[in-house]
Amino acid sequence: MPEPEATYVEVEGRTVRLTHLDKVLFPDDGITKAEILQYYVTVAPYLLPHIRGRPLTLKAFPHGINGRPYYRRKLAATAPAWLPRAPFEDGFSPYIENLPDLMWVANQDSVELHPWLSRQENLLHPDLLLFDLDPGRGVPFSRICEGAVIVRDALAQIDIQSWAKTSGGAGMHILFGINPDYDFQQTHDWVRAVATVLAQSQPTLFTVNYSKEKRVGKLLLDYN
């Protein structure tokens, strides 16, 4: 297969290789890959502080958002040597420190970036935790907001300040920072315990039952 025609741009002292800039990723709106790259450049000052140093799982849409996506957790051998990486299984996951890193990641058709809850210098100990409010069938967005406020207030009662992240699909994430003193199993057990208590106290709103039939009209407090 021939190599795609490439454009090379100099960004903060790095040469970033960009390909297929005219590819349409959002067909209903005619948004091209070049426009997605420009979007990432525009939001970089606001995005980078939240993802810097966190390994990423990339959700790539090589055939546009209506095509079948795939998750990329490991770097290909063709990734540039200057791209930061953290060990993952038998390979490496990328992480981002600056604008050239972000542009390289975006060029992989990465419409979605999923940062780890831990940082590259302490991979096994998260410094972020979250509750994923996943709506069952028939749950309006106003109900999701109601649930988010209840989770926020419950965390505030134990002196934890949290915030909402609305960049997902239909639901909402409630995130909060912690000191990286506990491993993933310990933090998972804690989040599950809190989710269970919330579901017991608000049984008409929350559930921890993953069965889609059991959570119609409710919010799944996804702790996985």
TORBATI-237997 format. One line per 5 residues: number of its first residue (from 1); their letters; for each residue x, y, z of N, C-alpha, C, CB. Coordinates in steps of 0.02 Angstrom, whole numbers, padded with zeros to 5 digits. Glycine has a CB too. Layout:
<dovos>
NUM = A = X Y Z X Y Z X Y Z X Y Z ~ ...
</dovos>
This chain:
<dovos>
1 = MPEPE = 00043 -00060 00000 00000 00000 00000 00044 00062 00000 -00048 00000 00062 ~ 00032 00110 -00046 00075 00169 -00049 00066 00213 00013 00060 00210 -00112 ~ 00119 00248 00030 00116 00294 00087 00069 00352 00070 00187 00321 00105 ~ 00026 00373 00118 -00018 00430 00104 00023 00494 00097 -00070 00439 00160 ~ -00003 00538 00055 00030 00603 00047 00028 00640 00114 -00004 00645 -00008
6 = ATYVE = 00084 00669 00133 00089 00698 00199 00106 00772 00195 00142 00661 00240 ~ 00084 00808 00247 00103 00877 00257 00144 00881 00321 00040 00924 00261 ~ 00200 00915 00319 00243 00921 00378 00240 00992 00404 00316 00901 00360 ~ 00226 00999 00469 00221 01065 00500 00269 01068 00559 00148 01080 00522 ~ 00298 01126 00569 00343 01138 00626 00302 01167 00683 00402 01185 00606
11 = VEGRT = 00302 01133 00739 00263 01155 00797 00308 01151 00859 00199 01111 00807 ~ 00323 01208 00887 00363 01211 00949 00426 01169 00945 00320 01188 01009 ~ 00460 01173 00888 00524 01139 00880 00519 01066 00859 00561 01142 00943 ~ 00458 01042 00847 00448 00973 00824 00419 00974 00753 00402 00934 00872 ~ 00438 00924 00714 00408 00915 00648 00353 00863 00654 00461 00893 00595
16 = VRLTH = 00291 00884 00641 00233 00841 00648 00208 00822 00579 00176 00875 00690 ~ 00201 00758 00567 00178 00732 00502 00102 00725 00504 00211 00664 00486 ~ 00068 00758 00458 -00005 00757 00454 -00026 00725 00387 -00034 00828 00461 ~ -00079 00685 00390 -00100 00649 00330 -00176 00653 00322 -00078 00575 00333 ~ -00199 00644 00260 -00271 00641 00244 -00310 00700 00273 -00301 00575 00271
21 = LDKVL = -00284 00760 00263 -00314 00819 00294 -00384 00834 00266 -00269 00879 00284 ~ -00399 00810 00206 -00464 00823 00177 -00515 00768 00194 -00458 00830 00102 ~ -00496 00719 00234 -00543 00666 00253 -00600 00695 00294 -00507 00610 00293 ~ -00661 00677 00276 -00720 00702 00312 -00734 00655 00371 -00783 00707 00264 ~ -00729 00682 00431 -00741 00642 00491 -00812 00650 00518 -00691 00661 00545
26 = FPDDG = -00842 00708 00508 -00911 00720 00528 -00952 00734 00465 -00916 00780 00579 ~ -00978 00681 00433 -01008 00690 00367 -01071 00734 00367 -01026 00624 00338 ~ -01110 00733 00420 -01171 00773 00421 -01156 00848 00419 -01213 00757 00483 ~ -01098 00867 00445 -01078 00937 00447 -01020 00953 00400 -01060 00957 00517 ~ -00994 00901 00367 -00939 00912 00321 -00874 00931 00354 -00958 00964 00272
31 = ITKAE = -00865 00912 00417 -00805 00932 00454 -00748 00884 00437 -00818 00932 00531 ~ -00692 00912 00416 -00635 00872 00393 -00584 00862 00450 -00601 00906 00334 ~ -00538 00818 00436 -00484 00806 00483 -00443 00869 00495 -00438 00750 00458 ~ -00433 00909 00444 -00396 00972 00452 -00431 01017 00502 -00388 01008 00385 ~ -00498 01019 00500 -00535 01061 00546 -00532 01033 00617 -00608 01066 00523
36 = ILQYY = -00531 00966 00624 -00523 00936 00691 -00456 00955 00720 -00531 00859 00687 ~ -00404 00951 00678 -00337 00971 00701 -00336 01044 00723 -00285 00959 00646 ~ -00368 01087 00684 -00371 01158 00703 -00409 01167 00768 -00403 01199 00647 ~ -00461 01128 00778 -00499 01131 00841 -00454 01114 00900 -00560 01084 00839 ~ -00415 01060 00893 -00371 01040 00948 -00319 01095 00961 -00335 00974 00931
41 = VTVAP = -00294 01127 00909 -00247 01182 00919 -00280 01239 00958 -00221 01208 00851 ~ -00343 01253 00941 -00379 01308 00974 -00391 01295 01048 -00445 01321 00938 ~ -00411 01233 01064 -00429 01218 01134 -00369 01194 01175 -00483 01165 01135 ~ -00311 01186 01144 -00252 01159 01179 -00237 01194 01245 -00192 01163 01134 ~ -00241 01261 01249 -00225 01293 01314 -00272 01272 01370 -00228 01368 01306
46 = YLLPH = -00332 01251 01353 -00381 01230 01404 -00380 01155 01415 -00451 01253 01383 ~ -00363 01118 01362 -00364 01045 01366 -00300 01017 01398 -00372 01016 01296 ~ -00243 01044 01379 -00180 01014 01401 -00172 01010 01477 -00123 01055 01373 ~ -00192 01060 01516 -00184 01054 01588 -00221 00994 01618 -00207 01116 01622 ~ -00273 00970 01585 -00313 00915 01612 -00288 00847 01591 -00385 00923 01591
51 = IRGRP = -00251 00843 01536 -00228 00777 01512 -00153 00770 01512 -00255 00765 01443 ~ -00117 00823 01526 -00044 00820 01523 -00017 00767 01571 -00013 00889 01540 ~ 00026 00724 01544 00058 00673 01585 00016 00612 01599 00077 00703 01649 ~ -00044 00609 01571 -00087 00550 01582 -00086 00507 01519 -00160 00572 01599 ~ -00067 00443 01524 -00073 00400 01466 -00143 00401 01437 -00052 00327 01484
56 = LTLKA = -00147 00392 01372 -00211 00398 01337 -00231 00334 01302 -00207 00455 01286 ~ -00295 00319 01305 -00326 00272 01259 -00360 00313 01205 -00377 00223 01295 ~ -00342 00301 01143 -00368 00340 01087 -00426 00303 01055 -00313 00355 01035 ~ -00482 00338 01045 -00537 00309 01007 -00536 00340 00938 -00607 00321 01043 ~ -00515 00300 00890 -00504 00324 00822 -00563 00307 00777 -00439 00295 00793
61 = FPHGI = -00578 00353 00732 -00633 00344 00684 -00605 00352 00613 -00691 00396 00697 ~ -00570 00301 00588 -00537 00309 00523 -00585 00318 00465 -00494 00249 00509 ~ -00648 00298 00474 -00698 00305 00421 -00752 00357 00440 -00731 00238 00406 ~ -00734 00403 00484 -00782 00453 00506 -00824 00427 00564 -00828 00474 00449 ~ -00861 00473 00596 -00896 00454 00657 -00954 00407 00645 -00922 00516 00692
66 = NGRPY = -00975 00399 00582 -01028 00351 00567 -01000 00282 00551 -01070 00375 00509 ~ -00934 00277 00546 -00902 00213 00533 -00883 00179 00597 -00840 00223 00489 ~ -00854 00120 00590 -00836 00081 00649 -00772 00108 00680 -00828 00006 00630 ~ -00773 00127 00744 -00712 00152 00776 -00671 00094 00804 -00728 00202 00831 ~ -00613 00110 00828 -00574 00061 00866 -00534 00098 00919 -00526 00020 00818
71 = YRRKL = -00516 00061 00971 -00478 00089 01026 -00404 00072 01016 -00503 00062 01095 ~ -00362 00123 01023 -00290 00113 01017 -00259 00127 01085 -00260 00159 00962 ~ -00233 00075 01116 -00202 00081 01182 -00126 00079 01178 -00227 00026 01228 ~ -00100 00053 01123 -00028 00046 01116 -00003 00086 01056 -00008 -00028 01109 ~ 00056 00114 01063 00086 00151 01009 00110 00104 00954 00144 00194 01034
76 = AATAP = 00101 00125 00892 00130 00088 00836 00205 00102 00833 00095 00107 00770 ~ 00240 00058 00800 00313 00066 00793 00331 00128 00753 00343 00004 00760 ~ 00283 00153 00714 00296 00211 00671 00289 00278 00709 00250 00211 00612 ~ 00269 00276 00772 00262 00338 00811 00330 00372 00816 00233 00324 00882 ~ 00332 00439 00813 00396 00474 00816 00431 00463 00882 00386 00549 00804
81 = AWLPR = 00496 00463 00880 00536 00449 00940 00525 00502 00994 00610 00446 00923 ~ 00506 00563 00974 00498 00616 01023 00432 00613 01061 00505 00683 00989 ~ 00386 00570 01040 00321 00567 01072 00327 00534 01141 00270 00528 01028 ~ 00303 00566 01195 00308 00534 01262 00268 00470 01265 00285 00583 01316 ~ 00292 00422 01304 00258 00358 01309 00270 00328 01378 00283 00310 01254
86 = APFED = 00221 00289 01399 00225 00254 01463 00218 00179 01451 00170 00280 01513 ~ 00252 00137 01489 00247 00064 01478 00177 00040 01491 00296 00027 01523 ~ 00152 -00003 01446 00086 -00032 01452 00088 -00103 01424 00032 00011 01416 ~ 00075 -00152 01467 00079 -00223 01448 00146 -00235 01412 00019 -00242 01402 ~ 00144 -00259 01350 00207 -00272 01315 00226 -00217 01266 00203 -00339 01278
91 = GFSPY = 00197 -00158 01276 00212 -00101 01232 00212 -00036 01270 00162 -00098 01175 ~ 00188 00016 01237 00186 00082 01267 00121 00117 01248 00247 00124 01245 ~ 00096 00159 01295 00040 00203 01281 00066 00274 01275 -00014 00197 01336 ~ 00036 00314 01231 00059 00384 01225 00032 00426 01282 00037 00413 01158 ~ 00068 00477 01298 00040 00531 01339 00063 00597 01310 00061 00524 01414
96 = IENLP = 00030 00650 01332 00038 00715 01300 00069 00764 01349 -00029 00742 01274 ~ 00118 00802 01324 00148 00855 01364 00139 00924 01333 00222 00841 01374 ~ 00130 00926 01267 00129 00991 01233 00089 00987 01168 00201 01014 01219 ~ 00088 01041 01131 00048 01045 01070 00071 00997 01016 00049 01116 01044 ~ 00136 00988 01003 00154 00938 00952 00129 00868 00968 00230 00936 00944
101 = DLMWV = 00132 00848 01031 00106 00782 01051 00031 00778 01036 00119 00769 01126 ~ -00005 00831 01053 -00078 00832 01042 -00094 00828 00968 -00108 00895 01072 ~ -00057 00863 00926 -00070 00862 00855 -00056 00793 00825 -00028 00915 00818 ~ -00002 00760 00849 00011 00693 00824 -00046 00645 00842 00078 00666 00853 ~ -00069 00650 00904 -00125 00607 00926 -00187 00621 00885 -00139 00618 01001
106 = ANQDS = -00202 00684 00873 -00262 00702 00835 -00257 00677 00763 -00272 00778 00835 ~ -00197 00675 00736 -00188 00651 00667 -00203 00577 00659 -00117 00666 00644 ~ -00208 00541 00715 -00225 00470 00712 -00300 00459 00708 -00197 00433 00774 ~ -00338 00509 00685 -00411 00507 00681 -00442 00500 00751 -00434 00449 00636 ~ -00407 00526 00801 -00429 00518 00870 -00480 00572 00888 -00369 00522 00919
111 = VELHP = -00543 00557 00874 -00597 00603 00891 -00607 00605 00966 -00662 00583 00855 ~ -00594 00548 01000 -00602 00545 01073 -00535 00527 01105 -00656 00493 01092 ~ -00519 00563 01159 -00460 00549 01199 -00483 00527 01268 -00412 00611 01203 ~ -00460 00469 01290 -00480 00442 01355 -00418 00439 01400 -00513 00372 01348 ~ -00409 00491 01443 -00350 00491 01486 -00357 00443 01545 -00337 00561 01512
116 = WLSRQ = -00302 00414 01565 -00301 00372 01625 -00315 00414 01687 -00233 00335 01631 ~ -00333 00380 01740 -00343 00413 01805 -00277 00422 01842 -00393 00374 01847 ~ -00224 00395 01815 -00158 00402 01846 -00111 00438 01798 -00128 00332 01866 ~ -00054 00459 01824 -00005 00494 01784 00055 00448 01768 00019 00558 01820 ~ 00092 00468 01718 00146 00425 01694 00199 00412 01746 00177 00455 01632
121 = ENLLH = 00209 00457 01794 00261 00446 01844 00238 00401 01901 00283 00513 01872 ~ 00173 00384 01902 00146 00342 01956 00086 00303 01928 00126 00385 02018 ~ 00099 00260 01880 00046 00229 01841 -00002 00187 01882 00076 00186 01788 ~ 00021 00156 01936 -00020 00108 01973 -00061 00141 02028 00024 00055 02002 ~ -00054 00207 02036 -00089 00241 02090 -00126 00302 02063 -00039 00262 02147
126 = PDLLL = -00191 00298 02054 -00229 00353 02024 -00230 00415 02069 -00300 00332 02009 ~ -00233 00473 02037 -00243 00535 02074 -00309 00568 02054 -00185 00584 02062 ~ -00349 00532 02015 -00418 00552 01999 -00463 00491 02008 -00423 00580 01926 ~ -00523 00504 02033 -00575 00453 02036 -00638 00482 02005 -00589 00429 02110 ~ -00684 00438 01986 -00745 00463 01956 -00804 00416 01968 -00736 00474 01881
131 = FDLDP = -00863 00446 01967 -00926 00410 01962 -00953 00423 01892 -00976 00432 02019 ~ -00971 00370 01858 -00999 00375 01790 -01074 00367 01796 -00968 00322 01742 ~ -01111 00421 01783 -01184 00419 01785 -01209 00399 01715 -01214 00488 01807 ~ -01229 00337 01708 -01248 00309 01643 -01324 00300 01642 -01212 00240 01631 ~ -01359 00341 01602 -01433 00339 01604 -01462 00277 01570 -01461 00401 01572
136 = GRGVP = -01511 00248 01603 -01549 00195 01571 -01600 00224 01523 -01584 00152 01623 ~ -01636 00181 01490 -01685 00203 01441 -01738 00247 01474 -01718 00143 01406 ~ -01753 00303 01441 -01806 00347 01465 -01785 00399 01516 -01859 00306 01494 ~ -01720 00405 01530 -01697 00454 01579 -01680 00520 01544 -01635 00427 01618 ~ -01715 00575 01560 -01699 00639 01528 -01636 00669 01558 -01758 00688 01536
141 = FSRIC = -01607 00717 01522 -01545 00748 01546 -01555 00784 01612 -01517 00796 01493 ~ -01614 00812 01623 -01627 00846 01686 -01620 00799 01745 -01697 00877 01686 ~ -01637 00736 01735 -01632 00685 01788 -01558 00668 01800 -01671 00621 01769 ~ -01518 00668 01747 -01446 00658 01755 -01416 00714 01797 -01411 00654 01685 ~ -01436 00775 01783 -01411 00833 01821 -01432 00827 01894 -01438 00899 01791
146 = EGAVI = -01492 00805 01907 -01515 00795 01976 -01471 00744 02011 -01589 00772 01977 ~ -01457 00689 01977 -01413 00638 02006 -01343 00664 02019 -01410 00578 01962 ~ -01317 00705 01973 -01250 00733 01981 -01246 00777 02043 -01230 00772 01919 ~ -01298 00816 02055 -01299 00860 02114 -01300 00818 02178 -01360 00907 02112 ~ -01338 00763 02178 -01341 00720 02237 -01272 00689 02251 -01393 00664 02227
151 = VRDAL = -01238 00665 02198 -01171 00637 02207 -01124 00691 02233 -01145 00607 02142 ~ -01127 00750 02203 -01083 00805 02225 -01094 00821 02299 -01096 00868 02183 ~ -01157 00826 02319 -01172 00843 02389 -01151 00788 02437 -01247 00857 02397 ~ -01158 00725 02415 -01137 00670 02458 -01061 00671 02468 -01158 00602 02428 ~ -01024 00686 02416 -00951 00691 02422 -00931 00751 02464 -00919 00696 02352
156 = AQIDI = -00968 00806 02458 -00953 00866 02497 -00960 00853 02572 -00998 00924 02476 ~ -01005 00807 02590 -01014 00792 02661 -00953 00758 02691 -01075 00746 02669 ~ -00910 00729 02650 -00848 00700 02675 -00788 00741 02650 -00841 00626 02654 ~ -00801 00806 02638 -00748 00854 02621 -00712 00838 02556 -00697 00857 02677 ~ -00749 00812 02507 -00721 00800 02441 -00755 00848 02391 -00731 00725 02419
161 = QSWAK = -00715 00889 02359 -00741 00934 02307 -00738 00899 02240 -00701 01001 02305 ~ -00793 00899 02204 -00797 00864 02140 -00822 00911 02086 -00842 00802 02145 ~ -00817 00889 02023 -00843 00928 01968 -00870 00882 01914 -00788 00975 01939 ~ -00912 00910 01872 -00945 00870 01820 -00907 00875 01755 -01018 00894 01810 ~ -00906 00820 01718 -00877 00818 01651 -00931 00794 01604 -00813 00772 01648
166 = TSGGA = -00948 00835 01555 -01005 00820 01511 -00984 00802 01441 -01051 00879 01509 ~ -00921 00783 01431 -00896 00771 01364 -00907 00700 01339 -00823 00787 01360 ~ -00945 00660 01377 -00957 00592 01355 -01016 00587 01307 -00970 00548 01415 ~ -01048 00529 01307 -01105 00518 01262 -01169 00545 01292 -01113 00444 01247 ~ -01207 00502 01326 -01271 00523 01353 -01268 00540 01427 -01322 00469 01343
171 = GMHIL = -01216 00516 01462 -01214 00524 01535 -01170 00581 01558 -01191 00461 01566 ~ -01143 00573 01618 -01101 00625 01648 -01052 00592 01696 -01144 00679 01684 ~ -00992 00619 01698 -00942 00596 01746 -00937 00647 01803 -00873 00587 01712 ~ -00932 00621 01864 -00917 00662 01922 -00848 00643 01945 -00971 00653 01979 ~ -00801 00690 01939 -00731 00676 01954 -00708 00713 02016 -00687 00694 01895
176 = FGINP = -00656 00685 02048 -00625 00720 02104 -00553 00695 02111 -00665 00710 02170 ~ -00511 00738 02135 -00441 00721 02143 -00426 00691 02211 -00398 00783 02133 ~ -00376 00647 02212 -00353 00617 02275 -00277 00616 02274 -00381 00545 02284 ~ -00247 00606 02332 -00175 00593 02334 -00162 00523 02307 -00148 00601 02407 ~ -00110 00514 02268 -00097 00448 02237 -00065 00399 02287 -00051 00456 02177
181 = DYDFQ = -00102 00385 02340 -00076 00341 02393 -00106 00271 02391 -00090 00372 02461 ~ -00154 00260 02346 -00190 00196 02345 -00188 00167 02274 -00264 00205 02369 ~ -00190 00101 02270 -00188 00070 02204 -00259 00067 02174 -00157 00000 02207 ~ -00263 00042 02112 -00328 00042 02078 -00379 -00004 02111 -00318 00021 02005 ~ -00357 -00059 02139 -00405 -00104 02172 -00435 -00070 02234 -00371 -00170 02192
186 = QTHDW = -00394 -00036 02272 -00418 -00001 02332 -00467 00054 02313 -00360 00027 02372 ~ -00450 00094 02263 -00495 00149 02244 -00559 00123 02212 -00459 00197 02196 ~ -00554 00069 02173 -00613 00038 02144 -00661 00015 02199 -00594 -00021 02099 ~ -00634 -00017 02250 -00676 -00042 02305 -00710 00015 02341 -00634 -00084 02354 ~ -00674 00071 02350 -00704 00128 02385 -00760 00159 02344 -00650 00182 02400
191 = VRAVA = -00748 00170 02279 -00800 00199 02236 -00861 00153 02233 -00773 00211 02165 ~ -00850 00087 02229 -00906 00040 02228 -00946 00044 02292 -00880 -00032 02218 ~ -00912 00050 02349 -00947 00054 02413 -00990 00116 02418 -00897 00052 02471 ~ -00963 00173 02396 -01001 00236 02397 -01060 00231 02349 -00956 00296 02379 ~ -01049 00204 02289 -01103 00196 02241 -01159 00153 02269 -01076 00167 02175
196 = TVLAQ = -01141 00100 02304 -01191 00055 02333 -01233 00092 02385 -01158 -00006 02364 ~ -01201 00131 02427 -01237 00170 02478 -01284 00220 02445 -01188 00206 02525 ~ -01260 00254 02394 -01303 00303 02359 -01363 00268 02326 -01262 00340 02305 ~ -01352 00210 02296 -01407 00174 02265 -01459 00151 02316 -01381 00114 02225 ~ -01435 00132 02375 -01481 00111 02428 -01521 00170 02456 -01442 00076 02484
201 = SQPTL = -01490 00229 02458 -01523 00288 02486 -01570 00322 02436 -01472 00337 02510 ~ -01558 00310 02370 -01599 00341 02317 -01619 00287 02267 -01560 00399 02281 ~ -01659 00238 02289 -01672 00179 02246 -01714 00195 02184 -01707 00126 02285 ~ -01751 00250 02184 -01790 00266 02124 -01748 00305 02072 -01851 00307 02143 ~ -01690 00328 02093 -01647 00367 02047 -01586 00328 02026 -01626 00432 02080
206 = FTVNY = -01551 00295 02074 -01488 00262 02060 -01495 00186 02062 -01435 00285 02110 ~ -01449 00153 02027 -01442 00081 02032 -01369 00063 02021 -01488 00044 01981 ~ -01348 00007 02048 -01282 -00020 02033 -01289 -00087 01996 -01240 -00030 02098 ~ -01350 -00100 01972 -01363 -00160 01933 -01348 -00146 01859 -01438 -00184 01942 ~ -01302 -00184 01830 -01280 -00170 01762 -01328 -00197 01709 -01211 -00200 01751
211 = SKEKR = -01378 -00234 01728 -01427 -00260 01680 -01467 -00202 01651 -01474 -00311 01714 ~ -01470 -00197 01585 -01507 -00143 01553 -01581 -00145 01570 -01497 -00145 01477 ~ -01608 -00206 01578 -01678 -00212 01595 -01692 -00187 01666 -01700 -00285 01589 ~ -01643 -00192 01710 -01652 -00173 01780 -01641 -00098 01792 -01606 -00212 01824 ~ -01615 -00063 01742 -01602 00008 01753 -01641 00054 01707 -01528 00021 01744
216 = VGKLL = -01696 00030 01680 -01740 00074 01642 -01766 00129 01687 -01799 00034 01610 ~ -01759 00192 01666 -01783 00248 01706 -01737 00267 01764 -01849 00233 01732 ~ -01678 00236 01768 -01632 00250 01823 -01563 00268 01796 -01627 00190 01871 ~ -01521 00292 01842 -01451 00306 01826 -01408 00250 01855 -01430 00375 01854 ~ -01370 00219 01812 -01320 00171 01835 -01260 00209 01863 -01299 00122 01778
221 = LDYN = -01243 00196 01925 -01181 00222 01954 -01125 00173 01936 -01187 00232 02032 ~ -01096 00186 01879 -01045 00140 01852 -00979 00152 01888 -01037 00150 01775 ~ -00956 00102 01925 -00894 00109 01963 -00836 00071 01931 -00905 00084 02034 ~ -00846 00042 01872 -00793 00004 01839 -00753 00048 01792 -00822 -00056 01801
</dovos>
